[in-house]
Amino acid sequence: MNNFFTSYLFFKMSITGLTITDYSEKSFVVRGKDGPYKSALEQLGGKYNSRLREGINSGWIFMSQIR
């Protein structure tokens, strides 16, 4: 996936109420009302996790290298 498309998609997520937060040195998490975006998040390589650490209830985990 090219960097322009990835950057555009993450910008679009930020204006739709989804938040992008660093999760660890190697990953970040996307959280929020993800209903309309589930298939896009899966296509980008995200893995849904309902049990995240540090008070983050659930979200989509991504490897930092695609950011």
Protein Blocks (a to p, Z undefined) as FASTA:
>chain_A
ZZklmmmmmmmmmmnopacddfblmbccdedjfklmmmmmmmnopacdfbdgehiabdcd
ddfklZZ
